[in-house]
Amino acid sequence: MFWNWIGRSHEEIVQAREDWMNGTRFGEVKGYDGLPIPAPELPATQLKARGRVR
């Protein structure tokens, strides 16, 4: 999970961020008149899964 996205891999998160910044895949928020909120930059390191710890 990063910002508003959940993905199974670093690549899926990168793609979700690109889609958000390009205005594709996520649609629009009805009734909101402002510009889309820009996504934060991804960290310089590769994201990794936390794993499932019980």
Gaussian input, Z-matrix of N, CA and C with variables (Angstrom, degrees):
# hf/3-21g

backbone

0 1
 N
 C     1     B1
 C     2     B2     1     A1
 N     3     B3     2     A2     1     D1
 C     4     B4     3     A3     2     D2
 C     5     B5     4     A4     3     D3
 N     6     B6     5     A5     4     D4
 C     7     B7     6     A6     5     D5
 C     8     B8     7     A7     6     D6
 N     9     B9     8     A8     7     D7
 C    10    B10     9     A9     8     D8
 C    11    B11    10    A10     9     D9
 N    12    B12    11    A11    10    D10
 C    13    B13    12    A12    11    D11
 C    14    B14    13    A13    12    D12
 N    15    B15    14    A14    13    D13
 C    16    B16    15    A15    14    D14
 C    17    B17    16    A16    15    D15
 N    18    B18    17    A17    16    D16
 C    19    B19    18    A18    17    D17
 C    20    B20    19    A19    18    D18
 N    21    B21    20    A20    19    D19
 C    22    B22    21    A21    20    D20
 C    23    B23    22    A22    21    D21
 N    24    B24    23    A23    22    D22
 C    25    B25    24    A24    23    D23
 C    26    B26    25    A25    24    D24
 N    27    B27    26    A26    25    D25
 C    28    B28    27    A27    26    D26
 C    29    B29    28    A28    27    D27
 N    30    B30    29    A29    28    D28
 C    31    B31    30    A30    29    D29
 C    32    B32    31    A31    30    D30
 N    33    B33    32    A32    31    D31
 C    34    B34    33    A33    32    D32
 C    35    B35    34    A34    33    D33
 N    36    B36    35    A35    34    D34
 C    37    B37    36    A36    35    D35
 C    38    B38    37    A37    36    D36
 N    39    B39    38    A38    37    D37
 C    40    B40    39    A39    38    D38
 C    41    B41    40    A40    39    D39
 N    42    B42    41    A41    40    D40
 C    43    B43    42    A42    41    D41
 C    44    B44    43    A43    42    D42
 N    45    B45    44    A44    43    D43
 C    46    B46    45    A45    44    D44
 C    47    B47    46    A46    45    D45
 N    48    B48    47    A47    46    D46
 C    49    B49    48    A48    47    D47
 C    50    B50    49    A49    48    D48
 N    51    B51    50    A50    49    D49
 C    52    B52    51    A51    50    D50
 C    53    B53    52    A52    51    D51
 N    54    B54    53    A53    52    D52
 C    55    B55    54    A54    53    D53
 C    56    B56    55    A55    54    D54
 N    57    B57    56    A56    55    D55
 C    58    B58    57    A57    56    D56
 C    59    B59    58    A58    57    D57
 N    60    B60    59    A59    58    D58
 C    61    B61    60    A60    59    D59
 C    62    B62    61    A61    60    D60
 N    63    B63    62    A62    61    D61
 C    64    B64    63    A63    62    D62
 C    65    B65    64    A64    63    D63
 N    66    B66    65    A65    64    D64
 C    67    B67    66    A66    65    D65
 C    68    B68    67    A67    66    D66
 N    69    B69    68    A68    67    D67
 C    70    B70    69    A69    68    D68
 C    71    B71    70    A70    69    D69
 N    72    B72    71    A71    70    D70
 C    73    B73    72    A72    71    D71
 C    74    B74    73    A73    72    D72
 N    75    B75    74    A74    73    D73
 C    76    B76    75    A75    74    D74
 C    77    B77    76    A76    75    D75
 N    78    B78    77    A77    76    D76
 C    79    B79    78    A78    77    D77
 C    80    B80    79    A79    78    D78
 N    81    B81    80    A80    79    D79
 C    82    B82    81    A81    80    D80
 C    83    B83    82    A82    81    D81
 N    84    B84    83    A83    82    D82
 C    85    B85    84    A84    83    D83
 C    86    B86    85    A85    84    D84
 N    87    B87    86    A86    85    D85
 C    88    B88    87    A87    86    D86
 C    89    B89    88    A88    87    D87
 N    90    B90    89    A89    88    D88
 C    91    B91    90    A90    89    D89
 C    92    B92    91    A91    90    D90
 N    93    B93    92    A92    91    D91
 C    94    B94    93    A93    92    D92
 C    95    B95    94    A94    93    D93
 N    96    B96    95    A95    94    D94
 C    97    B97    96    A96    95    D95
 C    98    B98    97    A97    96    D96
 N    99    B99    98    A98    97    D97
 C   100   B100    99    A99    98    D98
 C   101   B101   100   A100    99    D99
 N   102   B102   101   A101   100   D100
 C   103   B103   102   A102   101   D101
 C   104   B104   103   A103   102   D102
 N   105   B105   104   A104   103   D103
 C   106   B106   105   A105   104   D104
 C   107   B107   106   A106   105   D105
 N   108   B108   107   A107   106   D106
 C   109   B109   108   A108   107   D107
 C   110   B110   109   A109   108   D108
 N   111   B111   110   A110   109   D109
 C   112   B112   111   A111   110   D110
 C   113   B113   112   A112   111   D111
 N   114   B114   113   A113   112   D112
 C   115   B115   114   A114   113   D113
 C   116   B116   115   A115   114   D114
 N   117   B117   116   A116   115   D115
 C   118   B118   117   A117   116   D116
 C   119   B119   118   A118   117   D117
 N   120   B120   119   A119   118   D118
 C   121   B121   120   A120   119   D119
 C   122   B122   121   A121   120   D120
 N   123   B123   122   A122   121   D121
 C   124   B124   123   A123   122   D122
 C   125   B125   124   A124   123   D123
 N   126   B126   125   A125   124   D124
 C   127   B127   126   A126   125   D125
 C   128   B128   127   A127   126   D126
 N   129   B129   128   A128   127   D127
 C   130   B130   129   A129   128   D128
 C   131   B131   130   A130   129   D129
 N   132   B132   131   A131   130   D130
 C   133   B133   132   A132   131   D131
 C   134   B134   133   A133   132   D132
 N   135   B135   134   A134   133   D133
 C   136   B136   135   A135   134   D134
 C   137   B137   136   A136   135   D135
 N   138   B138   137   A137   136   D136
 C   139   B139   138   A138   137   D137
 C   140   B140   139   A139   138   D138
 N   141   B141   140   A140   139   D139
 C   142   B142   141   A141   140   D140
 C   143   B143   142   A142   141   D141
 N   144   B144   143   A143   142   D142
 C   145   B145   144   A144   143   D143
 C   146   B146   145   A145   144   D144
 N   147   B147   146   A146   145   D145
 C   148   B148   147   A147   146   D146
 C   149   B149   148   A148   147   D147
 N   150   B150   149   A149   148   D148
 C   151   B151   150   A150   149   D149
 C   152   B152   151   A151   150   D150
 N   153   B153   152   A152   151   D151
 C   154   B154   153   A153   152   D152
 C   155   B155   154   A154   153   D153
 N   156   B156   155   A155   154   D154
 C   157   B157   156   A156   155   D155
 C   158   B158   157   A157   156   D156
 N   159   B159   158   A158   157   D157
 C   160   B160   159   A159   158   D158
 C   161   B161   160   A160   159   D159

   B1=1.4459
   B2=1.5218
   B3=1.3189
   B4=1.4564
   B5=1.5168
   B6=1.2929
   B7=1.4599
   B8=1.5127
   B9=1.3211
   B10=1.4654
   B11=1.5207
   B12=1.3154
   B13=1.4598
   B14=1.5162
   B15=1.3236
   B16=1.4560
   B17=1.5210
   B18=1.3210
   B19=1.4517
   B20=1.5094
   B21=1.3083
   B22=1.4652
   B23=1.5179
   B24=1.3249
   B25=1.4656
   B26=1.5284
   B27=1.3099
   B28=1.4612
   B29=1.5300
   B30=1.3264
   B31=1.4635
   B32=1.5246
   B33=1.3275
   B34=1.4694
   B35=1.5277
   B36=1.3232
   B37=1.4666
   B38=1.5243
   B39=1.3220
   B40=1.4687
   B41=1.5266
   B42=1.3352
   B43=1.4645
   B44=1.5199
   B45=1.3189
   B46=1.4655
   B47=1.5216
   B48=1.3299
   B49=1.4647
   B50=1.5283
   B51=1.3272
   B52=1.4674
   B53=1.5243
   B54=1.3186
   B55=1.4644
   B56=1.5257
   B57=1.3196
   B58=1.4676
   B59=1.5280
   B60=1.3229
   B61=1.4640
   B62=1.5295
   B63=1.3389
   B64=1.4666
   B65=1.5244
   B66=1.3321
   B67=1.4626
   B68=1.5165
   B69=1.3248
   B70=1.4574
   B71=1.5227
   B72=1.3079
   B73=1.4633
   B74=1.5266
   B75=1.3093
   B76=1.4558
   B77=1.5263
   B78=1.2949
   B79=1.4630
   B80=1.5184
   B81=1.3333
   B82=1.4610
   B83=1.5217
   B84=1.3098
   B85=1.4603
   B86=1.5303
   B87=1.3084
   B88=1.4677
   B89=1.5267
   B90=1.3150
   B91=1.4557
   B92=1.5213
   B93=1.3258
   B94=1.4620
   B95=1.5167
   B96=1.3560
   B97=1.4615
   B98=1.5219
   B99=1.3199
   B100=1.4567
   B101=1.5164
   B102=1.3159
   B103=1.4542
   B104=1.5261
   B105=1.3244
   B106=1.4627
   B107=1.5286
   B108=1.3006
   B109=1.4598
   B110=1.5231
   B111=1.3359
   B112=1.4628
   B113=1.5311
   B114=1.3079
   B115=1.4644
   B116=1.5227
   B117=1.3167
   B118=1.4665
   B119=1.5303
   B120=1.3136
   B121=1.4657
   B122=1.5158
   B123=1.3098
   B124=1.4562
   B125=1.5274
   B126=1.3318
   B127=1.4631
   B128=1.5306
   B129=1.3163
   B130=1.4670
   B131=1.5285
   B132=1.3134
   B133=1.4630
   B134=1.5227
   B135=1.3075
   B136=1.4625
   B137=1.5285
   B138=1.3223
   B139=1.4516
   B140=1.5218
   B141=1.3182
   B142=1.4610
   B143=1.5236
   B144=1.2958
   B145=1.4656
   B146=1.5236
   B147=1.3278
   B148=1.4626
   B149=1.5195
   B150=1.3086
   B151=1.4529
   B152=1.5141
   B153=1.2918
   B154=1.4608
   B155=1.5142
   B156=1.3026
   B157=1.4659
   B158=1.5068
   B159=1.2976
   B160=1.4701
   B161=1.4980
   A1=108.20
   A2=116.10
   A3=121.75
   A4=107.43
   A5=116.66
   A6=124.53
   A7=109.23
   A8=120.41
   A9=122.35
   A10=113.32
   A11=117.44
   A12=119.70
   A13=111.43
   A14=114.25
   A15=121.43
   A16=106.30
   A17=116.31
   A18=120.32
   A19=111.02
   A20=115.41
   A21=120.76
   A22=112.25
   A23=116.83
   A24=119.88
   A25=109.66
   A26=114.84
   A27=121.17
   A28=110.25
   A29=115.64
   A30=120.38
   A31=111.71
   A32=117.68
   A33=120.57
   A34=110.97
   A35=117.36
   A36=120.74
   A37=110.17
   A38=116.90
   A39=120.65
   A40=109.87
   A41=117.06
   A42=121.03
   A43=111.28
   A44=117.80
   A45=121.09
   A46=110.43
   A47=117.78
   A48=120.59
   A49=110.81
   A50=116.55
   A51=119.87
   A52=110.95
   A53=116.88
   A54=120.75
   A55=110.97
   A56=116.74
   A57=121.02
   A58=110.18
   A59=116.34
   A60=120.39
   A61=111.68
   A62=117.92
   A63=121.48
   A64=112.80
   A65=116.83
   A66=120.14
   A67=113.82
   A68=117.09
   A69=120.91
   A70=109.92
   A71=115.94
   A72=125.42
   A73=115.94
   A74=120.71
   A75=121.01
   A76=114.23
   A77=118.39
   A78=120.37
   A79=112.66
   A80=115.32
   A81=120.37
   A82=110.07
   A83=114.75
   A84=120.66
   A85=107.21
   A86=116.52
   A87=121.25
   A88=109.97
   A89=116.34
   A90=121.83
   A91=114.55
   A92=118.13
   A93=121.81
   A94=107.95
   A95=116.53
   A96=121.13
   A97=114.21
   A98=117.95
   A99=120.32
   A100=112.82
   A101=115.00
   A102=121.58
   A103=109.41
   A104=117.76
   A105=119.42
   A106=111.16
   A107=116.57
   A108=121.32
   A109=107.57
   A110=117.75
   A111=118.52
   A112=110.90
   A113=115.48
   A114=120.65
   A115=109.59
   A116=116.99
   A117=118.72
   A118=110.25
   A119=115.06
   A120=119.73
   A121=108.93
   A122=115.96
   A123=120.19
   A124=108.83
   A125=117.36
   A126=119.13
   A127=111.01
   A128=116.37
   A129=121.63
   A130=112.20
   A131=117.20
   A132=120.79
   A133=110.03
   A134=116.34
   A135=121.00
   A136=109.68
   A137=115.87
   A138=120.45
   A139=109.42
   A140=116.08
   A141=119.19
   A142=109.29
   A143=114.47
   A144=120.01
   A145=109.93
   A146=115.18
   A147=120.03
   A148=112.08
   A149=115.72
   A150=119.14
   A151=110.22
   A152=115.43
   A153=119.79
   A154=108.82
   A155=116.45
   A156=122.21
   A157=108.58
   A158=116.28
   A159=120.54
   A160=110.40
   D1=133.52
   D2=175.06
   D3=-145.12
   D4=126.47
   D5=-178.30
   D6=54.65
   D7=-110.91
   D8=-179.39
   D9=-106.13
   D10=12.85
   D11=-173.74
   D12=-118.66
   D13=148.66
   D14=173.54
   D15=-123.70
   D16=131.47
   D17=179.80
   D18=-144.21
   D19=162.28
   D20=179.51
   D21=-87.41
   D22=-12.44
   D23=-178.22
   D24=-150.00
   D25=166.15
   D26=175.95
   D27=-58.53
   D28=-40.52
   D29=-177.92
   D30=-63.38
   D31=-38.28
   D32=178.04
   D33=-64.84
   D34=-37.58
   D35=178.08
   D36=-68.63
   D37=-41.78
   D38=177.11
   D39=-59.31
   D40=-44.91
   D41=179.48
   D42=-64.00
   D43=-41.45
   D44=179.02
   D45=-62.08
   D46=-41.68
   D47=178.32
   D48=-63.67
   D49=-43.76
   D50=178.20
   D51=-61.95
   D52=-43.08
   D53=178.61
   D54=-61.55
   D55=-41.49
   D56=179.05
   D57=-63.18
   D58=-48.57
   D59=-176.64
   D60=-67.33
   D61=-28.66
   D62=178.71
   D63=-86.83
   D64=-7.63
   D65=179.57
   D66=78.10
   D67=23.70
   D68=178.96
   D69=-111.37
   D70=161.61
   D71=172.28
   D72=73.37
   D73=-32.77
   D74=-172.98
   D75=-102.23
   D76=-7.35
   D77=178.33
   D78=74.54
   D79=-160.12
   D80=-177.85
   D81=-126.85
   D82=159.66
   D83=177.53
   D84=-95.42
   D85=113.72
   D86=-179.15
   D87=-67.09
   D88=135.78
   D89=176.93
   D90=87.01
   D91=-2.29
   D92=177.80
   D93=-100.10
   D94=120.53
   D95=-174.07
   D96=-93.96
   D97=-10.32
   D98=-176.51
   D99=-82.34
   D100=176.22
   D101=175.58
   D102=-72.20
   D103=154.76
   D104=176.64
   D105=-59.54
   D106=144.54
   D107=177.70
   D108=-73.79
   D109=126.28
   D110=179.76
   D111=-69.81
   D112=144.71
   D113=178.06
   D114=-75.50
   D115=147.05
   D116=176.38
   D117=-68.32
   D118=156.36
   D119=176.14
   D120=-64.71
   D121=146.78
   D122=174.82
   D123=-73.61
   D124=151.65
   D125=177.01
   D126=-62.59
   D127=158.96
   D128=-178.73
   D129=-69.11
   D130=-19.08
   D131=178.74
   D132=-97.34
   D133=161.15
   D134=178.90
   D135=-74.45
   D136=135.50
   D137=176.79
   D138=-71.39
   D139=146.50
   D140=178.21
   D141=-136.86
   D142=153.90
   D143=-179.58
   D144=-66.40
   D145=146.59
   D146=177.56
   D147=-75.91
   D148=-23.57
   D149=-175.20
   D150=87.74
   D151=173.39
   D152=-177.72
   D153=-112.79
   D154=103.28
   D155=-178.73
   D156=-109.70
   D157=133.27
   D158=177.22
   D159=-114.93

